């Protein structure tokens, strides 16, 4: 196991040599990043001697970047620990600033991050700090401490950094999670997401209400597990997940071509809500006028079936997963569709008067395989993505 320890500029930095010793006694390899302000409290020589490794501190150091680029620095570790985490560091991380090696490394990683805050009690209680903390927690950053007690400034209250033993204990489950997150390393994955838009005239199109959230959550979970992910996305308002290569498309034909271009891939998950039809002859010349088209009739033709074409392709992914929306007989229709499409698994959900998965943060699905089907309870789309990746991890272990 391996951690990256980032030490920022607070008096509590004097505790970090003991923290490094605790990790090393447990057989955990420790790589360190020392901020410029942290050097006022501990020296690179001290940290390097205790960690038995190179101490990184400069973002634009040519030698360091050649030996270990800042992108790899955060991704090779199973866990990033920031101790102490100052108010300044937390603010910059929450705002997405990347103006030094510490913040840049944290922004570029997909691994778990554990913060051990240390600051004056008034700084900790300030609404700005609490706001930044809420932002970081919402993004999945973990926290240990701060503790209550006497401070170097003479005040008393919350703000003391957790003791090295506490940080070590808090890191253990995250280290295990970080190791699991790399279980798909070396695999490539294709994910399709979002709707497609089929033009009618110069300004109108045929589409559906898909937000793309489920596909984006799956792409993010696969990347966090170490896979190299290509996301082929229809029009959405979602940010690109960390560590994912995104290709924007509009129509079903464009999505098909981008998906085929992403082959070969070990895994393909077709979560996009592709329009089944398009206009036979789209009018790109201008906007239709109502007065010119009384009793408008549209002639539609079928769009390509992306999932089926991937299933029949000579470079078929080893694991091919489709998504389907049904309005009745969910499990029966999903089982038939899995066979018809030629995919290995099919994830099916249902649109009803009581619940619609479109634009919703939550969803309820059935995972259909050749041997069985399993109904999952209502959960967030991020939780569905995580559970699907767990299924993929099980699948990978079964591969020769």
N, C-alpha and C positions, 0 to 999 in steps of 0.2 A: 504494500500500500504506500501511497505517496500523497503528501500534502504540500501546498504552496502556502507559506506563512508570509503575510504582508504586514510589516511593522510600520505604523505611522507615528507622527511626532507628538507623543504625550509622555508624561513622566512615568506612566505605567509600563513603558517600553522596557524598563529595567527588569521586569518580570519575565521577559520573553526567553532569555537563555534557559531558564528552568522549564518553560513550556516546551522548548525544543528538546531538552533532555528527556522529558516524559514521553514524547512521541518516539524518540529514537530508542529508548529502553523497551518500547512495545514493538520494535521492529518496523516502524514507519519511517520512510525516507522523507526528509524535510528539505525543500528548496525555499530560499528566502528572497523577499524583495524588501529593501530598506528605503523608505522615502527620504528625501533630503532633510526634512525637519526631524526625522527620527534619529539622524546621525548626531543630533545635539544631546541625545540621551544614551544611545548605545552605538558602538563603533562597528564598522564592517568587519574588522579583525575579530572582535568578540563573537559576533554572530556566525562568522565563517568558521571559527575554531570550534564552536559548539555544534554547529550543524554538519561540519565536515564536508562542506560544499561551497560552491561559488555563491556570492551575494550579489544580487542584481539590484541596480538602482536607477540607471539612466535609460530613458526611452529611446534616445537617438545615439546609442553607443554602437558603432559599426561592428566591433568585435563581438559584443554580446548578441547582436541581431544575427550575425553569421553563425554563432554557436547555438543559439536558442532564441528564435524570434519570439516577440512578446505574445503573438497569437498562440504558439505552441506552449509557452510558459504556463498559461492558464489551463490549457486543454489536456496536458499530459498528467496533471494532478488529479487525484480522486476527489479532492476537497480543497477549497481555498478558505483559509482562516485569516481574518484581519484582526490583529490584536497588538496594540490597542487600536480601536476604530474611533478616530476623533470626530468631533462635530463637523469639522471642515471636510473630512473625507466622506462622511455619510451624505453631506449636502451635495458634494460633487458627483457621487455615485448615483444619488437619486435623480439629479438633473441630467444625467447622461454625459457629463463632461469627461473628456479623455485627454487631460493636459499633463499627465505624468504616467510613469510606468504602472503604478498601482491601480489607478482608475481604468487605464486602457486595458490592462490584463483582465480586470473584473468584467468589463463590458464585452470582451471578446470570448469569454468562456461560456460553456453550457453546463459546467459542473456546479455542484452545490456551493454556496457561499455562507460562511458562519462569521458573524460580526461579534466582537467583544468590545462594546463601547466603553470609553473612558473619557470623562470630562467633568468640569465643574457642575454642581447640582443645578445652578441657574441656567447654564447652557443646555443641560439635559431636559429641563422642564420647559424651555422656551418653545413657543408654538411652532417656530420654524423648524427646530430639530424634531419635534414630534410629528410634524407634517412630513418631513423627509423620511422619518422612520416608518410611518404608515405606508408611504409609497414603496419603500424597500420590502416591507413585509408582504405587501400585496403582490409583489413580483416573485415571492418565494424565498427571499433571503432569510436566513435563520439568525436567531439572536441568543446569546448567552450573557446574562447580566443586563445592566450593571448592578452592582451591589450597593448597599447602603453602608456608610461609615465615614471616618475622618478622611479629609482630602489634603493634598499637598498645599493647597491655598489656605488652609486653616478652617474651612467651612465643613459642615457635616450634612450628609444627605445622600441621595441616589446619584451615582456617577463614578464610583470606584470600579475599575475593571475586575471582572471575575477572576478568581485565583487560577493559576495554571492547571490545578487538578480538576477544577470545574470545567474549564475549557476542554481539557482532554476528554472528560466523560461526555460532554455535549457533542464532541466531534465523532464519537464512535459510530452511532447509527448513520450519520451523514457520510462517513467514509465507506461504509458498506453500500449505501445507496449510490455513491459516486462510482464505486467499482462496477455495480450493476449497470450503471448508465453507459458504460463502455462495452457492453456485451455484444453490440452489433457492429463493433469496429471492423472495418475491412469490407463491409457490405455496402452496396449501392441501392438506393430506393427511389422510386418514382411515385409521386403523389399528384393526383389531379384534384382541384378544388374550385368551389365557386360556381356561378351560373355561366352559361354561354348566352350570347346575344346575337340573334339572327336578324339582319337588316330587312326592313320592309320597304322604306323609302330612305331619303337622305337623313331623316331625323328620328324615325321610329324603328322599333325592333321588337322581336318576339323573344321572351325570356321567362324566367321564373323568379321566385322570391328568395333563392338561396343566398345566404350571407357569406358562405365560405368558411365559417368558423370551425366546423368539424374537420375539414381537410387541412386547414392551417394548424389545428391542434395536433393532428396526426403527424404532419411534417415536423413540427417542433419536437414532439416526443421521440420520433425516430432519430432526429439529429442529436438530441440529448443522450440517446442510447449509443451514439458513436457512429451511426450510419451516415454515409455521404448522400444527401437528399437533394433531388431535383423536384421543385414544386412547379407544376404547370397550372397557372391560375387564370380563371375567367375574371371579369371585372369585379373587384371588391374594394372596400375601404380599409382593409386590414394591413398592418405592417408586416414586412417579411420576417419570419421567425429567425432567431439567431442561428447561424451556421447552415442556413438553407440557401440554395441557389434557385432563384425564382425566374420563371419565364411567363410573361403576361400574354394572354391571347384573348380573342373576343368570340370567335365563332367555334362551332363544333369541329369544322374541318381544320381550323388552325390548331385546336387542342389536339386533334388526332396527329397532325404532322409533328407538333412539338413533343408529343408523347413517344412517337416512334423514333424521333431523333435522340431521345434520352436513353434508348436501348443500346447495349445490353444493361439490364438492371437485375439484381438479385430478387428484389421485392417491388411489386407495383400495387398501389392502393388507389383505386378509382373512386374517389369520394365526390367528384364534381357532379352537379345536377345539370347534365347536358340536355339541351333541347332536343326532343325526338324529331322535330320537323323544322324545315326552313322554307322560305318562300321560293317557289320554283324559279321565278325571275324577279329578283329584287330590283327596285327602281332607285338607282343612285343619282338620277338626274335632278331631283328636287323634292320638295315636300308636297305630298298629296293635298289637294284642296277638297274640302267637303262638298262644295257645290259641283265639283267636276266628277264626283264618284258616288252618285246616288245608288244605294243597294250594292255596296262593295262586296265582291267575292274574291277570296284568296285561294290560290292553288298552292298547296303545300306538298313537299316531297320529303322523304325520310333522310335524316342525317346519318352519317356513319356511326356504327356501333363501336365505340372506342374499346370497351372492355372485351368484346368478342374478337376484335381484330388483334388485340394484344394476346389473347388466348391462342389464336391461330398462328401467330407470328413465329418465324423460324428462330427468333431470339426470345421466345416466351420467357418471362420472369419465372424463377423457381417457385415463388409464392405469389399468386395473383388473387387480390381481394377486391371484390366489387361492393358497391353500395346500391340499395334499391329503396324507393319509397312506394309503399302500398297504401291503399285505402280500404282494403278488406282482406280477410283470409291471410293474414300476415305470414305465418309460418309456412303454410301450404304453397302460397304463391312464391315466397322467397326460395323454398327448396326447388321448385320447378325452374325458377329463373337461374339459380346457380348452375344447374345442369345445362340449360339452354345457352347460357353465356360462356360456359367452359372454364369458369374460374374455380379456384380451390375453395375459397370461403366467400360468403356473401353476408354483409351486414345490412339488415333490413329494419326500417322503422315505418311508422304508420301515421298518416295524416287523418285527423278526425275532427269533428265539431268541438270536441273537448280539448284537444291538444294539437298544436302544429309545431314540428321541429324547425320550420323555416324562421330564421332570425332569432331563435330562442337560444339562451345560454345552456339549457338542459336538453336531454334527449333520452329516449328509451328505445333500445334496440334488441334485436335477436341476431346472434351469430350463428350462421348456418354453415356446417361443414359436411363432408360426404358421409361421415359416420353418425353425426348427431347434430342437434341444434340446441342452443342455450339462450334463454331469455334473460337479459340483464335488467336490473332495476333502473328506475329513473335516476340519472346522475348528470353531472355537468359534461359538456362535450370534451373538456380537458381530461376528465376522469375516464371517459370512454376511450380516448386516445391512449392514455396510460395503460388501461386494461388490454387494449388491442396489442400494444407493444409487448406486454407480458405474454400474451398468446404467441406472438412472433418469437419471443425468446425461447419459449418451450418448443416451438417448431424447429428453431435453429439447432437446439440440443439434440433433436431427433435425426438431424441430417447426417449422412455418412461423412 
